[in-house]
Amino acid sequence: MISAQAWADTRCLWDYHQMGHTPQPCSVAIGLGSHDLGVAETAVDLYKRGMAPLLVFTGSTSPTTRERMPRGEAVHYRERALELGVPDSAILVEPRARNTGENIRFSRELLEGAGDDVSSVLLISKPYEERRAYATARKLWPEVEIVSASTPMTLDEYVDSIGDARLVIDMLVGALQRLLIYPEQGFMISQSVPDDVREAYERLCHAGFTSRLLATDRPSA
C-alpha cells in the first residue's frame, strides 16, 4: 500500500525531473536508449514535425533491456523509426553506450566523425530522466544548446505504462539521488534542488523506496 504522502512526494519528484522545455528546431535529435520504445516514437514525431533533420539513436543493452531488445536499444529504436516511416538516410545508430554519459559522448563522436555541424540538440529521454540527461549533456557538450524532450504524459499514465507503481517511485528516487551526487563526481552540472524536492526525496527514502539508490550517500530506510 502506497500512502497519500508518498504519492504526493512522488508527484513532486516527477514534476522536478521534467525540464518543461518547448520543443524547437535543432541540428539533431538524440534518442537515449532504454527499455522504452516511446523514446523512439517521440523522436519520430518530432522529426516529422520538422524539429530535426537527423535522428541519432544511442544505446547498447543492459540487464533490464537485454531480453526485450536483444539487438541493442539503439538498433531496436532504429527499427521502430523505420516502421514509422523515417528514411534510413535520416538515422544514425550509436550501439555501444551503456550509460547516459556514454550516450552523450559517443553520440557527439559519431556526429563529429560524420562531419555534421551541431549547434543544438533535441535530447529525448524517458519523462523522469529529462533533467539527468540535460545535466549530463551540459557537462559533456557545453558548447551546444540542449533542448529536453520526452513523451508527453502524466505520472499516472506513466505508472500505468510500466505496471509497477513501486518500481516507478524507486526509479524517480534513484534519478534524484544521482542529480544530488553526480555533480561532485564530475558526471553532470550542478542544478538547484528546491527544499520541497529534497524533503520529498528524503521521505520516500525513509519509506523504503530505495531499490535504485547507489550505495554512496544512501539514506537509511
Residue pairs with C-beta under 8 A, 6 or more apart in sequence:
2 165
2 166
2 169
3 207
5 203
6 169
6 203
6 204
6 207
6 209
8 200
9 200
9 201
9 203
9 204
10 155
10 168
10 169
10 172
10 200
10 204
11 155
12 196
12 197
12 200
13 128
13 172
13 173
13 175
13 176
13 197
13 200
13 201
13 204
14 127
14 128
14 155
14 158
14 172
16 131
16 176
16 193
16 194
16 197
17 127
17 128
17 129
17 130
17 131
17 132
17 172
17 175
17 176
18 127
18 128
18 130
18 131
18 148
18 150
19 130
19 131
19 134
19 148
21 147
21 148
21 149
23 46
23 49
23 51
23 122
23 147
23 149
24 51
24 122
24 147
25 50
25 51
25 52
25 120
26 51
26 52
26 120
26 121
26 122
26 145
26 147
27 52
27 53
27 54
27 116
27 117
27 118
27 119
27 120
27 121
27 144
28 52
28 53
28 54
28 55
28 56
28 111
28 116
28 118
28 120
28 121
28 122
29 43
29 46
29 47
29 51
29 52
29 54
29 55
29 56
29 121
29 122
29 123
29 124
29 149
30 55
30 56
30 57
30 58
30 103
30 104
30 107
30 121
30 122
30 123
30 124
31 39
31 40
31 42
31 43
31 55
31 56
31 57
31 58
31 77
31 124
32 39
32 58
32 59
32 100
32 103
32 123
32 124
32 125
32 126
32 129
32 133
33 39
33 57
33 58
33 59
33 60
33 65
33 72
33 73
33 74
33 77
33 97
33 103
34 59
34 65
34 73
34 125
34 126
34 129
35 64
35 65
35 68
35 69
35 73
36 126
36 151
37 76
37 77
37 80
38 126
38 151
38 161
39 77
39 124
39 125
39 126
39 150
39 151
40 57
40 76
40 77
40 78
40 80
40 81
41 80
41 84
41 151
42 124
42 149
42 150
42 151
43 55
43 57
43 77
43 81
43 124
44 55
44 80
44 81
44 84
44 85
44 86
46 52
46 122
46 124
46 149
47 53
47 55
47 81
47 86
47 90
48 85
48 86
51 122
52 122
53 90
54 90
54 91
54 92
54 116
55 81
55 86
55 90
55 91
55 92
56 91
56 92
56 93
56 94
56 107
56 110
56 111
57 73
57 74
57 75
57 77
57 78
57 81
57 91
57 92
57 93
57 94
58 73
58 74
58 93
58 94
58 95
58 97
58 102
58 103
58 106
58 107
59 65
59 72
59 73
59 74
59 77
59 94
59 95
59 97
59 98
59 103
60 72
60 73
60 74
60 95
60 96
60 97
60 98
61 69
61 70
61 72
61 73
62 73
62 98
65 73
69 75
69 76
71 79
72 95
74 93
74 94
74 95
74 97
75 93
75 95
78 91
78 93
81 91
82 88
82 91
92 110
92 111
92 114
94 103
94 106
94 107
94 110
96 102
96 106
97 103
97 105
97 106
97 107
100 129
100 132
100 133
100 136
101 136
101 140
101 187
103 133
103 136
104 133
104 136
104 137
104 140
104 141
105 140
108 118
108 140
108 141
111 118
118 144
119 144
119 145
120 144
120 145
120 146
120 147
121 137
121 141
121 144
121 145
121 146
121 147
122 147
122 149
123 133
123 134
123 137
123 146
123 147
123 148
123 149
124 149
124 150
125 132
125 133
125 148
125 149
125 150
126 150
126 151
127 150
127 151
127 153
127 158
128 158
128 168
128 171
128 172
128 175
129 150
129 175
130 148
130 149
130 150
131 148
131 175
131 179
131 191
132 175
132 178
132 179
132 188
133 148
134 146
134 148
135 179
135 182
135 183
135 188
135 189
135 190
135 191
136 182
136 187
136 188
137 144
137 146
138 146
138 188
138 189
139 186
139 187
139 188
139 189
153 161
155 168
158 168
159 165
159 168
162 168
166 209
167 211
169 204
169 209
170 209
170 210
170 211
170 212
171 212
172 204
173 201
173 204
173 205
173 209
173 210
173 212
173 213
174 211
174 212
174 213
174 214
175 212
176 193
176 197
176 201
177 201
177 213
177 214
177 217
177 218
178 187
178 188
178 214
179 188
179 191
179 193
180 193
180 201
180 217
181 214
181 216
181 217
182 188
183 189
183 190
183 191
202 219
205 213
205 218
205 219
205 220
205 221
206 219
206 220
206 221
207 221
208 221
210 218
210 219
210 221
213 219
